[in-house]
Amino acid sequence: MNTSDANHLQGKRILLIIGGGIAAYKSLDLIRRLRERGAEVRVAMTQAAQEFVTPLSAGAIAGGHVYVDLFDWRTEFDIGHIRLARDTDLVVVAPATADLMAKMAGGHADDVASTVLLATDKPVLVAPAMNPHMWSNAATRRNLAQLVADGIAVVGPNAGEMAEQGEAGVGRMAEPLEIVAAVEARLVARHETAGSLSGRRGLVTAGPTHEPIDPVRYIANRSSGKQGFAIALAAAAAGADVTLVTGPVSLADPPAVTVIRVESAREMLAEVERALPVDVAVFAAAVADWRVAEPGAQKLKKGAGGTPKLDLIENPDILATVARCRSKRPPLVIGFAAETEHVIKNARAKLDRKGCDWIVANDVSPATGIIGGDRNSVHLVTRDSVESWPNEDKQTVAHKLIVRIAVTLAAAAK
Ligand SMILES: Cc1cc2nc3c(=O)[nH]c(=O)nc-3n(C[C@H](O)[C@H](O)[C@H](O)COP(=O)(O)O)c2cc1C
């Protein structure tokens, strides 16, 4: 794939389901954006959606019939709802109303939209849009959690002004181009990213750091380095010149990547600074926040002196140092946030605090098995949007991140 070329979605078939929300007008632009990238777009609309935009407008822009009635004998004998559900590469629901999300979570099938969603065997991406109170309602939270657990990808909603006067908060549908980027991340196959980062320099950090207590003991964490290694590999496969600075892990060097192995946070920072300038820096390492102020020069001994007292001091903040660096700040700085509670809220706060562009937030509470495991559930948090990706293997997460990076760098270069 060449990301400066507009035909990323050539040959891809997308079924767009439009729900009944004010944001339905943006879906007309979404159809146009998908088609200009080469996608073939079929459209189905709920009855409520037709109160906001007409099937005539959607059909004119999509260049085909719009499916609105489950019991329409003409369309049922022509393509039929089961074929509509299957003859596609991806189903996109935009806007996904609170009602439609509830129906999906509950497995309802009482109109063409919900029936197709239940009948499809293809991946589904939803772009929720609703009033902030509807979005934060416990029922919607439950339905969202169910959809994510069912493997459905979510883009947005964003924070901002609502259509209703005086209402603001999280609930605006993601912009059409953000939805297109999420579609591309989902559909563009691995081999198609080849060359999308050629001519770019990338820096990735991975693994834990080890902070010495004495010559044989250290403070560490459970990071395996798998996610960072997968990102470095995917970036190299996309043609980037990649430097991977990793803490101590038991993973082999990925091919075609310059690997620098370090122990401590301070060594990692020094190598990161040496690797600059780059076009994109991804900080996936779990850097220790603290180190022992005065590690023992010799092995600490048990003895009459009692237990040793370890004074901790703060380590340098590698992400913030690079994100706030004046002369060599990479155009795209991406941090990782490992959280055990309030994952998105904490990720947003981290984005502001560190001054980076995106945060990839993951829930690392022990029950998730993410730390050290082979799969990951992440939320991609940017300045004004949140995307929740389904639980996937770390290679898929890496690949999708690389697609997003390639598209973003290509757009910035225009
Ligand atoms: C003016 C107006 C705007 C609405 N906007 C939204 C919206 O943005 N999101 C939403 O979830 N529901 C919205 N609703 C409510 C839905 O239209 C309603 O729940 C409907 O039953 C959804 O049907 P559907 O899910 O089949 O499309 C709105 C209703 C009105 C009258």
The ligand as a Gaussian input file, in Angstrom:
#p B3LYP/6-31G(d) Opt

LIG

0 1
 C      -33.919000      15.179000      16.862000
 C      -33.481000      13.858000      17.376000
 C      -32.144000      13.561000      17.432000
 C      -31.708000      12.335000      17.912000
 N      -30.369000      12.076000      17.957000
 C      -29.948000      10.895000      18.460000
 C      -28.566000      10.617000      18.527000
 O      -27.718000      11.413000      18.123000
 N      -28.168000       9.433000      19.049000
 C      -29.084000       8.527000      19.498000
 O      -28.652000       7.479000      19.986000
 N      -30.383000       8.748000      19.416000
 C      -30.849000       9.914000      18.910000
 N      -32.190000      10.152000      18.851000
 C      -33.136000       9.101000      19.265000
 C      -33.251000       8.038000      18.195000
 O      -33.649000       8.616000      16.971000
 C      -34.257000       6.974000      18.641000
 O      -33.745000       6.301000      19.789000
 C      -34.527000       5.980000      17.557000
 O      -35.456000       5.015000      18.051000
 C      -33.287000       5.279000      17.080000
 O      -33.640000       4.321000      16.120000
 P      -32.536000       3.429000      15.376000
 O      -31.603000       2.972000      16.406000
 O      -33.356000       2.309000      14.803000
 O      -31.937000       4.245000      14.318000
 C      -32.658000      11.370000      18.353000
 C      -34.015000      11.667000      18.258000
 C      -34.427000      12.902000      17.794000
 C      -35.893000      13.175000      17.709000

